């Protein structure tokens, strides 16, 4: 920790605006670091010196190749779930109704002599609610099922608590249902199995196939030419009075895609909340974000490694851990068993993803336990109707968090924020994911302002 322990890091704010989280080893506070995944710190108390070293890197696991054996995969998943159900207390299971949680619940129920307890959170908005699928899976496997609905009222009650619960600003709005389902589960059990990691290990996200397809297309054009075209496109929007408009954002995103040198850069362009031009306009003291290096393990494997090392550990697992711990329940992750990770990383790319057919090994195995018709549907993801809520039920927070008092930190450029808010009030193509990301930072900053320099 440096002397500037109470000073917010501009670089971390820039990373937060781009990724929605702060990649390790950085934190929001300048001079305060967090330990990276697979690292250990040894402290010599006699001289107060410490040494940081890496004991494991998931990237190295992708060096070898092995043919897929569904029997072996089945065995490893069963072993992992059995190990994580070993407890002095009853163990439950989070069940969304998707492939990963359904497979975990089905295997867990088959190993149990009694009905297991499964927990689900849904929404009144049918476009986001998957509770009906979870209920059908629960009925099929014979679990004792519990459900709770995440409402705007719950968000109102919880939103100001987020800085205490998570320490960092939270751009992932699914933190709300995660907290709520954790509280539901805690009424009945002290330990619950989650099912994070399946998408990262077995290529379940749509962005993987899209990134590879688009890179295969753009690489047909020589890179120097693509970079010239990209620069022209960005320059066309840089002085545009509608810089934050949906049209300008799409032009800039397309420009980043065009100049990508590998599939990883394409993926990161798709996943970015704000592009670098936007970040430079929003921040009063812009900070350059380093480009991530491609591991060169394959077009798909590079994407999986990047998510495992960054968004999965720094955002997703952090969210689940803090939401569950705040609710006094322990969440265990069977898909992150080291033996399972080692095996899954060696499965060839074409056996995980073929065209738009994703996560093939896990889906095939899941059909052994649950009928395909209960699971086979477009991937929805764990998202919430934040756009609708920001337009209606929690719209009052917009002006509150961006008030003159709220902007006294001088981290954001007032003129840029006012342009975004003007678009919001006119309902003129505002990006609600961007708006929530900014709001979350404002709420975090207000909570911790007494600790700032």
C-alpha positions in Angstrom: 0.0 0.0 0.0 1.3 3.4 -1.0 1.0 6.7 0.8 -1.9 7.5 -1.6 -4.1 4.8 -0.1 -7.1 7.1 -0.1 -6.8 8.2 -3.7 -8.9 6.7 -6.5 -6.9 5.3 -9.4 -7.7 6.8 -12.7 -6.5 3.7 -14.5 -8.8 1.5 -12.4 -11.8 3.8 -13.2 -10.9 3.5 -16.9 -10.7 -0.3 -16.7 -14.0 -0.3 -14.8 -15.7 1.7 -17.5 -14.4 -0.6 -20.2 -14.8 -4.0 -18.6 -17.3 -3.5 -15.8 -14.8 -4.7 -13.2 -11.3 -3.9 -12.1 -8.8 -6.6 -13.3 -6.4 -8.0 -10.8 -4.0 -6.9 -9.4 -5.5 -3.4 -9.4 -8.2 -2.1 -7.1 -10.1 1.1 -7.2 -7.6 2.6 -4.7 -4.2 3.7 -5.9 -1.5 1.7 -4.3 -3.8 -1.0 -3.0 -3.4 -4.4 -4.8 -5.3 -7.6 -4.8 -3.8 -11.0 -5.4 -4.2 -12.5 -8.8 -5.7 -15.9 -9.4 -3.3 -18.8 -8.8 -0.8 -16.7 -6.8 0.4 -16.8 -3.2 2.2 -14.3 -1.0 4.8 -15.4 1.5 5.5 -12.9 4.3 8.7 -12.9 6.3 7.6 -11.4 9.6 11.2 -10.9 10.8 12.0 -8.2 8.1 8.5 -7.4 7.0 9.3 -8.4 3.4 7.0 -10.4 1.2 7.3 -12.4 -2.0 4.6 -13.0 -4.5 4.7 -16.1 -6.7 2.5 -18.0 -9.1 1.7 -21.6 -8.2 -0.8 -22.3 -11.0 -1.8 -20.7 -14.3 -4.8 -22.0 -16.2 -3.2 -21.0 -19.5 -0.7 -23.8 -19.2 -3.5 -26.4 -19.0 -4.4 -25.6 -22.6 -1.0 -26.8 -23.9 -2.0 -30.5 -24.3 -4.8 -32.1 -26.2 -7.0 -35.1 -25.3 -9.9 -36.7 -27.0 -13.3 -36.2 -25.4 -14.7 -39.0 -23.4 -18.2 -38.4 -22.1 -17.8 -41.2 -19.6 -14.7 -39.5 -18.2 -16.4 -36.1 -18.1 -19.4 -37.7 -16.3 -17.1 -39.3 -13.8 -15.2 -36.1 -13.0 -18.4 -34.0 -12.6 -19.9 -36.7 -10.3 -16.8 -36.7 -8.2 -16.7 -32.9 -8.0 -20.3 -32.6 -6.9 -19.9 -35.4 -4.4 -16.9 -33.7 -2.9 -18.6 -30.4 -2.6 -21.7 -32.0 -1.0 -19.5 -33.4 1.8 -20.5 -31.1 4.7 -21.7 -31.3 8.3 -24.9 -29.4 7.2 -27.4 -29.8 4.5 -26.3 -28.6 1.0 -28.7 -27.0 -1.5 -28.4 -26.0 -5.1 -29.0 -22.9 -7.1 -31.2 -23.8 -10.1 -31.8 -21.3 -13.0 -33.2 -23.9 -15.4 -30.2 -23.6 -17.8 -27.9 -26.4 -18.7 -25.2 -25.9 -16.1 -27.4 -25.6 -13.0 -29.7 -28.3 -14.2 -26.9 -30.7 -14.7 -25.5 -29.9 -11.2 -28.9 -30.3 -9.6 -29.7 -33.6 -11.4 -26.4 -35.2 -10.5 -26.7 -34.0 -6.9 -30.2 -35.4 -6.7 -29.2 -38.7 -8.1 -26.4 -38.9 -5.4 -28.8 -38.1 -2.6 -31.2 -40.4 -0.8 -33.5 -37.5 0.0 -35.0 -34.7 -2.1 -32.4 -31.9 -2.3 -33.4 -28.3 -2.0 -33.2 -26.1 -5.1 -33.5 -22.4 -5.2 -34.5 -20.1 -8.1 -35.0 -16.3 -8.6 -37.2 -14.9 -11.3 -38.8 -11.7 -12.6 -42.3 -10.4 -13.3 -41.0 -9.5 -16.8 -41.5 -12.6 -19.0 -38.6 -11.6 -21.3 -36.2 -12.2 -18.4 -37.9 -14.8 -16.4 -36.7 -18.4 -16.6 -38.4 -19.7 -13.4 -40.9 -21.8 -15.3 -38.0 -23.8 -16.8 -36.3 -24.2 -13.4 -39.6 -25.4 -11.9 -40.0 -28.1 -14.7 -36.4 -29.3 -14.1 -37.1 -29.4 -10.3 -40.2 -31.4 -10.9 -38.4 -33.9 -13.2 -35.5 -34.6 -10.8 -37.8 -34.5 -7.7 -36.1 -31.7 -5.7 -37.8 -29.6 -3.1 -38.0 -26.3 -5.0 -38.1 -22.7 -3.7 -38.6 -19.6 -5.7 -38.4 -15.8 -5.1 -39.2 -12.9 -7.5 -36.7 -10.1 -7.9 -38.7 -6.8 -7.9 -37.9 -3.1 -8.4 -38.7 -2.7 -4.7 -35.9 -5.1 -3.8 -33.5 -3.2 -6.0 -34.5 0.1 -4.3 -33.9 -1.4 -0.9 -30.5 -2.9 -1.8 -28.9 -0.5 -4.3 -27.3 1.7 -1.7 -25.9 -1.4 0.1 -23.9 -2.5 -2.8 -20.7 -0.6 -1.9 -20.7 -2.4 1.5 -21.5 -5.8 0.0 -19.1 -5.7 -2.9 -16.4 -3.1 -2.0 -16.1 -2.2 -5.7 -18.6 -0.6 -7.9 -20.7 -3.2 -9.6 -21.5 -2.9 -13.3 -23.1 -6.4 -13.4 -26.7 -5.7 -12.5 -27.3 -9.4 -11.9 -25.8 -8.8 -8.5 -29.4 -8.1 -7.3 -31.0 -11.5 -8.1 -27.7 -13.1 -6.9 -28.1 -11.5 -3.5 -31.8 -12.3 -3.4 -31.5 -16.0 -4.2 -28.7 -16.3 -1.7 -30.9 -14.9 1.0 -33.7 -17.3 0.0 -31.3 -20.3 0.2 -30.0 -19.2 3.6 -33.4 -19.6 5.1 -33.1 -23.4 4.5 -29.4 -24.3 4.1 -25.9 -23.0 4.9 -24.2 -24.3 1.8 -25.4 -24.2 -1.8 -23.8 -25.4 -5.1 -23.5 -22.8 -7.8 -22.6 -23.7 -11.3 -20.2 -21.1 -12.6 -17.5 -21.9 -15.0 -19.3 -24.1 -17.4 -19.5 -21.5 -20.1 -15.8 -20.5 -19.8 -14.6 -24.1 -19.8 -16.9 -25.5 -22.5 -17.5 -22.4 -24.7 -21.1 -21.6 -23.8 -21.2 -17.9 -24.5 -22.5 -16.7 -27.9 -19.7 -14.1 -28.1 -17.2 -17.0 -28.7 -18.7 -18.2 -32.0 -19.5 -14.6 -33.1 -15.9 -13.4 -32.4 -14.4 -16.3 -34.4 -16.8 -15.9 -37.3 -16.2 -12.2 -37.6 -12.4 -12.5 -37.3 -12.3 -15.2 -40.0 -14.1 -12.7 -42.2 -12.2 -9.5 -41.5 -8.8 -11.1 -41.7 -9.3 -11.6 -45.5 -8.6 -7.9 -45.8 -4.9 -6.9 -45.2 -4.4 -5.4 -41.7 -2.7 -2.1 -42.8 -5.8 -1.4 -45.0 -8.2 -2.3 -42.2 -6.4 0.0 -39.8 -6.7 3.0 -42.2 -10.4 2.3 -42.6 -10.8 2.0 -38.9 -9.1 5.3 -38.2 -11.3 7.1 -40.8 -14.5 5.6 -39.1 -13.4 6.8 -35.7 -12.5 10.2 -36.9 -16.0 10.5 -38.5 -17.6 10.3 -35.0 -15.0 12.0 -32.9 -16.4 15.5 -33.5 -19.9 14.4 -33.9 -22.4 16.3 -31.7 -24.1 13.0 -31.4 -20.9 11.3 -30.1 -22.8 9.1 -27.6 -25.6 8.2 -30.0 -26.4 4.6 -30.8 -25.2 5.2 -34.4 -21.8 6.7 -33.4 -21.3 3.9 -30.9 -21.9 1.3 -33.5 -19.5 3.0 -35.9 -16.7 3.1 -33.3 -17.3 -0.6 -32.3 -17.2 -1.6 -35.9 -14.0 0.3 -36.3 -12.4 -1.6 -33.4 -13.6 -4.9 -34.9 -12.2 -4.1 -38.3 -8.7 -3.4 -36.9 -8.6 -6.5 -34.7 -5.5 -8.7 -35.1 -7.0 -11.8 -33.5 -10.2 -13.3 -32.2 -9.5 -12.1 -28.7 -9.5 -8.5 -29.7 -12.8 -9.0 -31.5 -14.3 -10.5 -28.3 -13.0 -7.7 -26.1 -14.5 -5.2 -28.5 -17.9 -6.8 -28.2 -17.7 -7.1 -24.4 -16.5 -3.5 -23.8 -19.1 -1.3 -22.1 -17.5 2.0 -23.1 -15.0 2.3 -25.9 -11.7 4.1 -25.4 -12.8 7.2 -27.1 -15.8 7.4 -24.8 -13.7 6.8 -21.8 -11.3 9.6 -22.7 -14.2 12.0 -23.0 -15.8 10.9 -19.7 -12.7 11.0 -17.5 -11.2 14.3 -16.6 -7.8 12.6 -16.4 -7.8 9.9 -19.1 -5.7 6.8 -18.6 -4.5 4.4 -21.2 -5.7 0.8 -20.9 -3.2 -1.8 -22.0 -4.2 -4.2 -24.7 -4.4 -7.8 -23.5 -2.0 -10.2 -25.2 -3.4 -13.2 -27.0 -2.1 -16.5 -25.4 -1.9 -18.1 -28.9 -3.5 -21.3 -27.9 -6.1 -21.3 -30.6 -8.9 -19.0 -31.8 -11.3 -20.4 -29.2 -9.0 -21.3 -26.4 -7.6 -17.8 -26.4 -11.1 -16.5 -25.6 -11.7 -19.1 -22.9 -8.4 -18.4 -21.2 -9.0 -14.6 -21.3 -12.4 -15.0 -19.6 -11.2 -17.5 -17.1 -8.3 -15.3 -16.1 -10.2 -12.0 -16.0 -14.0 -11.6 -16.1 -14.6 -15.0 -14.6 -12.4 -14.5 -11.5 -12.6 -10.7 -11.1 -16.3 -10.2 -11.9 -18.4 -13.3 -11.9 -16.9 -15.3 -9.0 -16.4 -12.1 -7.0 -20.1 -11.3 -7.4 -21.3 -14.7 -6.4 -18.8 -14.9 -3.4 -19.7 -11.5 -2.0 -23.4 -11.9 -2.5 -23.5 -15.3 -0.9 -21.1 -14.4 2.0 -23.2 -11.3 2.7 -26.2 -13.6 3.1 -24.2 -15.9 5.4 -24.3 -18.8 2.9 -21.3 -20.6 1.4 -21.5 -21.1 -2.4 -19.4 -24.0 -3.8 -18.4 -24.3 -7.4 -18.3 -27.9 -8.8 -17.3 -26.9 -12.3 -14.1 -25.3 -11.0 -12.7 -28.5 -9.6 -9.0 -28.6 -10.5 -9.3 -32.1 -12.1 -12.3 -31.0 -14.2 -10.5 -27.8 -15.3 -7.4 -29.8 -16.3 -9.5 -32.2 -18.3 -11.9 -29.7 -20.0 -9.0 -27.5 -21.1 -7.5 -30.4 -23.1 -10.6 -31.1 -25.0 -10.1 -29.9 -28.6 -11.8 -26.7 -29.8 -14.0 -28.3 -32.4 -15.5 -30.7 -29.8 -16.7 -27.7 -27.7 -17.8 -25.4 -30.4 -18.9 -26.1 -34.0 -20.4 -23.1 -35.8 -23.1 -21.9 -33.5 -23.4 -25.2 -31.6 -21.8 -24.3 -28.3 -20.9 -26.2 -25.1 -21.5 -29.5 -26.9 -19.9 -31.9 -24.3 -21.8 -30.4 -21.4 -25.1 -30.3 -23.2 -24.7 -33.9 -24.4 -24.0 -35.1 -20.9 -26.9 -33.1 -19.5 -29.3 -34.9 -21.8 -28.3 -38.1 -20.0 -29.8 -36.8 -16.9 -32.6 -34.5 -18.1 -34.7 -34.7 -21.3 -33.5 -32.5 -24.1 -36.9 -30.8 -24.5 -36.6 -29.3 -20.9 -33.2 -27.7 -21.7 -32.8 -27.0 -25.4 -33.7 -23.3 -26.0 -31.8 -20.1 -26.8 -29.3 -19.1 -24.1 -30.8 -16.3 -22.1 -28.1 -15.6 -19.5 -28.5 -14.4 -15.9 -29.7 -10.8 -16.8 -32.3 -8.5 -15.3 -34.7 -5.9 -16.8 -32.5 -3.0 -15.8 -33.5 -0.9 -18.8 -37.2 -1.0 -17.8 -36.4 -0.3 -14.2 -34.2 2.7 -15.0 -36.9 4.1 -17.2 -39.6 3.7 -14.5 -39.3 2.4 -11.0 -35.8 3.6 -10.1 -35.6 6.5 -12.5 -35.6 8.9 -9.5 -32.1 7.7 -8.7 -30.7 9.2 -12.0 -30.8 12.8 -11.0 -30.0 12.0 -7.4 -26.7 10.2 -8.1 -25.6 12.7 -10.8 -26.4 15.8 -8.7 -23.8 18.5 -8.3 -22.9 17.1 -4.9 -22.5 13.6 -6.4 -20.2 15.0 -9.1 -17.8 16.7 -6.7 -15.2 14.0 -7.0 -14.3 15.5 -10.4 -13.4 12.2 -11.9 -16.1 12.5 -14.6 -16.3 15.3 -17.1 -19.5 17.1 -16.3 -20.2 18.0 -19.9 -20.0 14.4 -21.1 -22.2 13.2 -18.3 -24.8 15.9 -19.0 -24.9 14.8 -22.7 -25.6 11.2 -21.6 -28.3 12.3 -19.2 -29.9 14.4 -21.8 -30.2 11.4 -24.1 -31.7 9.4 -21.2 -34.3 12.1 -20.4 -35.2 12.3 -24.1 -35.2 8.5 -24.4 -32.9 9.1 -27.4 -30.8 5.9 -27.9 -29.2 5.9 -24.5 -27.2 2.7 -23.7 -28.7 1.5 -20.4 -25.8 -0.7 -19.7 -23.5 2.3 -19.9 -25.9 4.3 -17.7 -26.0 1.7 -15.0 -22.2 1.4 -15.0 -21.9 5.1 -14.4 -24.7 5.1 -11.8 -23.0 2.2 -9.9 -19.7 4.1 -9.7 -21.5 7.2 -8.4 -23.3 5.2 -5.7 -19.9 3.6 -4.7 -18.2 6.9 -4.7 -20.8 8.5 -2.5 -20.6 5.7 0.0 -16.8 5.9 0.3 -16.3 9.6 -0.1 -15.2 10.1 3.5 -12.2 7.8 2.8 -11.1 9.6 -0.3 -8.2 12.0 -0.2 
